[in-house]
């Protein structure tokens, strides 16, 4: 299985990593590594995440207040958002179908 990030999800990942890195050197890299770990886990076991709406699921990161919001279509894990827990639920819904 392959994966793809929605362009806005990629920006969320990069922005959060840069913010963490500016606060504590190395923390941005640890954040990016944690997102990568979760993606690798989901590639092996996409059913791990809890359902959010229909086939859309989320999995919470360890040590960071973020979730990976995703769905699987055929052999593609599509990441809709790298969502901070303070964001309103479903803010990423407009990304579905784009």
Secondary structure as the mmCIF struct_conf table of DSSP 4:
data_model
#
loop_
_struct_conf.conf_type_id
_struct_conf.id
_struct_conf.beg_label_comp_id
_struct_conf.beg_label_asym_id
_struct_conf.beg_label_seq_id
_struct_conf.end_label_comp_id
_struct_conf.end_label_asym_id
_struct_conf.end_label_seq_id
STRN STRN1 UNK A 2 UNK A 5
HELX_RH_AL_P HELX_RH_AL_P1 UNK A 7 UNK A 23
BEND BEND1 UNK A 24 UNK A 24
TURN_TY1_P TURN_TY1_P1 UNK A 25 UNK A 26
HELX_RH_AL_P HELX_RH_AL_P2 UNK A 27 UNK A 44
HELX_RH_3T_P HELX_RH_3T_P1 UNK A 46 UNK A 48
BEND BEND2 UNK A 49 UNK A 49
STRN STRN2 UNK A 50 UNK A 53
TURN_TY1_P TURN_TY1_P2 UNK A 54 UNK A 55
STRN STRN3 UNK A 56 UNK A 60
HELX_LH_PP_P HELX_LH_PP_P1 UNK A 61 UNK A 61
BEND BEND3 UNK A 62 UNK A 65
STRN STRN4 UNK A 66 UNK A 73
TURN_TY1_P TURN_TY1_P3 UNK A 74 UNK A 75
STRN STRN5 UNK A 76 UNK A 84
TURN_TY1_P TURN_TY1_P4 UNK A 85 UNK A 86
BEND BEND4 UNK A 87 UNK A 87
HELX_LH_PP_P HELX_LH_PP_P2 UNK A 88 UNK A 88
TURN_TY1_P TURN_TY1_P5 UNK A 89 UNK A 92
HELX_RH_3T_P HELX_RH_3T_P2 UNK A 93 UNK A 95
TURN_TY1_P TURN_TY1_P6 UNK A 96 UNK A 97
#
